[in-house]
Each structure stands twice: as structure tokens, then as C-alpha cells.
Amino acid sequence: MDTDKSELTHAATPVQFWEENNERAACDAASTAGLHTVGRGVHRVRFMDARKKRLWWTLGLLAALGCALGLLALRMDLGEQMKRCLEFVRAEGAGVFFLAMAVLPFFGFPISAFIFSAGPLFAPALGAGVVIACGMAALAVNVAFSYWFAAYALRPWMERFIVWLGYKVPKMPEGKSLEFTLILRLLPGVPFFLQSYLLGLARVRFGIYCIISTLVPSGYLIAAVVAGDALAQGDKSKLAIAGLLFAVVGVGLHLLRKRLAAKRTLTQPTRSEGSPT
């Protein structure tokens, strides 16, 4: 009874008693929220540490795998093996040659070996127009198959792997397929098959990808076929035309690359000015 009286004396009115209870509840909620915030912070730190560990382990495994493949290639004399394969394909005739041109670059075989061999081998017998058409058809089949493999067979596994590493899967911005495809196809030093895989993983628009991926190497294909036909016939005028075609294709692609680089340089300050600070 004494305790009840003291509580009633301390809270003289029901309003005061209700206010005191609200204050206690607010204090309890604030302390609980603080604990939750601290808990989230600790969880975030642990998550970042785990993500870094997974990333470093992955990079280490990739480096080890790359070294192992490099040593294997040196031991097998991969360059000599590729040379023998190309000689075998050349000897089997046009049908096997263009079929190999459609399939082998998918596994990393250099597409340039086919582009610069098709003209001298088959243009004198089949004609330059037929060889160019067959070469472009083989290129189209190769880039289409590479896109399908990267976009629909490889990308789901890559998405799971990126999420496992703790990152978000990047998405291709709307309306950027043309620019991205051109930049990657004109980027020097990147193997053709790797470009196809990267574009497929990014899931650029298939129509744009297929047209550009076929047309860019076709410029060199046309010039190489004309040059091969000219050498086989001993026609100096055709050889001069082929040299001019090589120059036009090389300069044109170089200027296009510079224009894309300038466009990206101009758009970056605009974005930074428009972004809030």
C-alpha cells in the first residue's frame, strides 16, 4: 500500500502518469534504436571484410589459372599447333575453311588468320565476291553464336558469382548499346572473341551488336580478299585498290575511335556539372 501511495503521489494526475510512461518508452526506444544502428554498423564492417576476402581469393585463383594456362601453352607450343590447324583447314577446301572460320574463333583462335588467308587461297578459283560473301556469313555466325553463349549460358553464372562477391550486377543503360559496341569493337589489343563475350555479357541489343561486329572486321576482309586476288592474278591496279582500301578502313576506324573518345570527354563534364555536390 505504501508503494502504491508513493507512485500515486509522484504521479499526481493520470495525465502526468501517462507522460512519464511515454518518456520512459521513448528512452527505451532510443536506446534500442542505437543498439540496432551499432549492430548494423558491425554487420556492414564484417560484410565488407568478407567481400574483400572473397575478391582477393578470386583474383589469386584467376592469376594462378592464368599462369598455369600460360605455361601449358608454352609447353604445347600453342603457336605451332595453331599454324598446323590452319594449314589443315586450308588444305580441306573452301567449305571446311569457312566453317572453321565460323567456329574456331569462338574458342580463341585469331580471326585475323582467316581474314588474311581467304583471299589468296580461294579468290582466284571462286571469285572475290563469293569469298567476301562467305567470309561475312562466317563472321555473322561466329558473333551470333558467341553472343548467345555469353548472354544466355555464361551470364547467369556470372550474375551469381558477382552477387556472391557482394557486388551488384551492372546493367546496360538505355540507348547506349551502339556506343558501347563501337567502343569495344574499335578498342585495340582486345581479342575478337573476348570482345564478343563482353558484349554478350552486357546484353547489348542483338541487332546492333551483330551488324557492327560483322561490318568492322569485314572492312579488312574485303581489302584482304581484293589484295589476295590481285596477287594471284598479278594485277597491279587491283593491288593498288586493295592498298587504298586498307588505308581507308584503317584511317576511318581510327577517326571513328577518336570521335567516340572526344564525345565521351565532352559528356563527362556535363554530367559532373549537372550532378549535385
Helices and strands as residue ranges (DSSP letters): H 2-10, H 14-76, H 78-91, H 94-103, G 104-107, H 111-126, H 128-148, I 149-154, H 155-165, H 177-185, H 192-202, H 206-233, H 236-274
